[in-house]
Amino acid sequence: MSRKPISFRTELPLLIWLVIVWGALWRDFSPGNLLFGALIAILVSKLFYLPPVELSGRFNVLRAVPFALVFLGKVVAASFHVLYLAVVKGPKVRSAVVAVPLRSRSDLMVTATGHVISLIPGSLVVEVDRSTSTLYLHALNIYGEGDVQKIRREVQDMEAGLIRIMGTREEVEALRAEPARVEGAAL
């Protein structure tokens, strides 16, 4: 199977990200190390097939800052909640794997949503179905359908926040066209 050539401009964000990760892994952001990281990134991108990361071309900083603050708040609150569950309920805590269908079909958006959710204690992405954009989460403290719906709402709300920050214009418009969700209503 022949690989369609990808323009340097399309690959540039991936290459920059790989160089940043290289520097972070080595904890060395000196020019020599970053140059070597750039050479490794170019070599990796030419030797191994990596699907192109299709960026929307937009990033809304005014949405990103409140999203980051809410995310940090969720991390802190979830940390205390997991601590409470571990100390008080211990092995009696029930967990479940919950399927969460996402709106976006973008690999970038599905990946970003999965990573954000996995960073919040109490849930972990165990599987991703790219064909349907569905995340499968291992979640704690699940006792019924209400808990499952709550997890789905939280993940889809995180995805909505990411769409508002860096989604395509079409995704943002589709999000605006959705009916307002009534608190406690099923999806």
C-alpha positions as CSV (number, residue, x, y, z in Angstrom):
1,M,0.0,0.0,0.0
2,S,1.5,3.3,-1.1
3,R,1.6,6.1,1.4
4,K,0.2,9.5,0.2
5,P,2.9,12.1,0.6
6,I,2.4,14.6,3.5
7,S,3.5,18.1,3.1
8,F,6.1,19.5,5.5
9,R,3.6,22.1,6.7
10,T,1.2,19.4,7.7
11,E,3.9,17.5,9.5
12,L,5.4,20.5,11.2
13,P,3.2,20.5,14.4
14,L,3.9,16.8,14.9
15,L,7.6,17.4,14.5
16,I,7.6,20.3,16.9
17,W,5.7,18.1,19.4
18,L,8.1,15.3,19.1
19,V,11.1,17.6,19.7
20,I,9.3,19.0,22.8
21,V,8.7,15.5,24.1
22,W,12.3,14.6,23.4
23,G,13.6,17.5,25.4
24,A,11.2,16.7,28.2
25,L,12.2,13.1,28.3
26,W,15.9,14.0,28.6
27,R,15.1,17.0,30.8
28,D,17.5,18.9,28.6
29,F,16.3,21.8,26.3
30,S,19.8,22.8,25.2
31,P,20.1,23.7,21.5
32,G,22.2,20.6,20.7
33,N,19.8,18.2,22.3
34,L,16.8,19.8,20.6
35,L,18.6,19.7,17.3
36,F,19.3,16.0,17.8
37,G,15.7,15.5,18.8
38,A,14.6,17.2,15.6
39,L,16.7,14.8,13.6
40,I,15.2,11.9,15.4
41,A,11.7,13.3,14.8
42,I,12.3,13.7,11.1
43,L,13.8,10.2,10.9
44,V,10.8,8.7,12.8
45,S,8.3,10.5,10.6
46,K,9.9,9.4,7.4
47,L,10.5,5.7,8.4
48,F,7.3,5.0,10.2
49,Y,3.8,5.7,9.0
50,L,2.1,8.2,11.3
51,P,-1.3,9.4,10.2
52,P,-1.3,13.1,9.7
53,V,-2.5,15.2,12.6
54,E,-5.2,17.4,11.1
55,L,-5.4,20.6,13.0
56,S,-8.4,22.9,12.9
57,G,-6.2,26.0,12.6
58,R,-7.9,27.5,15.6
59,F,-7.1,27.7,19.3
60,N,-9.3,29.8,21.6
61,V,-7.2,30.9,24.5
62,L,-10.2,32.6,26.2
63,R,-11.8,29.1,26.4
64,A,-8.6,27.3,27.2
65,V,-7.9,29.1,30.5
66,P,-11.2,28.4,32.2
67,F,-11.1,24.9,30.9
68,A,-7.7,24.4,32.4
69,L,-8.9,25.8,35.8
70,V,-12.0,23.5,35.7
71,F,-9.8,20.6,34.8
72,L,-7.5,21.2,37.7
73,G,-10.5,21.6,40.0
74,K,-11.8,18.2,38.8
75,V,-8.4,16.6,39.4
76,V,-8.2,17.9,43.0
77,A,-11.8,16.9,43.8
78,A,-11.5,13.5,42.2
79,S,-8.3,12.8,44.1
80,F,-10.1,13.4,47.4
81,H,-13.0,11.3,46.2
82,V,-10.8,8.4,45.3
83,L,-9.0,8.8,48.6
84,Y,-12.4,8.7,50.4
85,L,-13.5,5.6,48.4
86,A,-10.2,3.8,49.2
87,V,-10.3,4.6,52.9
88,V,-14.0,4.2,53.6
89,K,-15.3,1.7,51.1
90,G,-12.1,-0.2,50.3
91,P,-12.7,-3.4,48.3
92,K,-16.5,-2.8,48.3
93,V,-16.2,-0.1,45.6
94,R,-17.9,-1.3,42.4
95,S,-16.4,-0.3,39.1
96,A,-17.5,-0.7,35.5
97,V,-16.4,-0.3,32.0
98,V,-18.5,2.4,30.4
99,A,-18.8,3.1,26.6
100,V,-18.9,6.8,25.9
101,P,-19.7,7.9,22.3
102,L,-18.1,11.1,21.3
103,R,-19.3,13.8,18.9
104,S,-16.0,14.3,17.1
105,R,-14.6,11.9,14.5
106,S,-11.2,13.7,14.7
107,D,-8.3,11.5,15.9
108,L,-6.9,14.6,17.6
109,M,-10.1,15.4,19.5
110,V,-10.7,11.8,20.5
111,T,-7.1,11.5,21.7
112,A,-7.2,14.8,23.6
113,T,-10.5,13.8,25.3
114,G,-9.2,10.4,26.2
115,H,-6.0,11.9,27.8
116,V,-7.9,14.6,29.7
117,I,-10.3,12.0,31.1
118,S,-7.5,9.6,32.0
119,L,-5.7,12.3,34.0
120,I,-8.6,12.7,36.3
121,P,-8.4,10.1,39.1
122,G,-11.1,7.5,39.2
123,S,-11.4,6.8,35.5
124,L,-9.1,5.4,32.8
125,V,-9.5,4.9,29.1
126,V,-9.1,1.2,28.4
127,E,-10.1,1.1,24.8
128,V,-10.8,3.4,21.9
129,D,-12.9,2.5,18.9
130,R,-11.8,4.8,16.1
131,S,-14.5,3.7,13.7
132,T,-17.3,5.0,16.0
133,S,-15.3,7.5,18.1
134,T,-16.2,5.7,21.3
135,L,-14.1,5.7,24.5
136,Y,-14.4,2.8,26.9
137,L,-13.6,3.9,30.4
138,H,-12.9,2.0,33.6
139,A,-14.8,4.0,36.2
140,L,-15.0,3.8,39.9
141,N,-18.1,4.0,42.1
142,I,-20.7,2.8,39.5
143,Y,-23.8,1.3,41.0
144,G,-26.5,1.9,38.4
145,E,-27.6,3.5,35.2
146,G,-27.6,6.9,36.8
147,D,-23.9,6.6,37.5
148,V,-23.2,5.5,34.0
149,Q,-25.1,8.4,32.5
150,K,-23.3,10.8,34.8
151,I,-19.9,9.5,33.6
152,R,-21.1,9.8,30.0
153,R,-22.2,13.4,30.6
154,E,-18.9,14.4,32.2
155,V,-16.8,12.9,29.4
156,Q,-19.0,14.5,26.7
157,D,-18.8,17.9,28.6
158,M,-15.0,17.6,28.6
159,E,-15.1,16.9,24.9
160,A,-17.4,19.9,24.3
161,G,-14.9,22.1,26.1
162,L,-12.1,20.8,24.0
163,I,-14.2,21.4,20.8
164,R,-14.7,25.0,21.9
165,I,-11.0,25.4,22.4
166,M,-9.6,23.7,19.3
167,G,-12.3,22.0,17.3
168,T,-13.1,22.7,13.7
169,R,-15.6,25.4,12.9
170,E,-18.1,22.6,11.8
171,E,-17.7,20.9,15.2
172,V,-18.3,24.2,17.1
173,E,-21.4,24.9,15.0
174,A,-22.7,21.4,15.6
175,L,-22.1,21.9,19.3
176,R,-24.1,25.2,19.2
177,A,-26.9,23.5,17.4
178,E,-27.4,20.9,20.1
179,P,-30.3,21.4,22.4
180,A,-29.4,22.7,25.9
181,R,-29.0,19.8,28.2
182,V,-31.3,19.8,31.3
183,E,-29.4,18.8,34.4
184,G,-30.2,15.2,35.3
185,A,-31.7,14.4,31.9
186,A,-30.5,11.3,30.2
187,L,-28.5,11.5,27.0
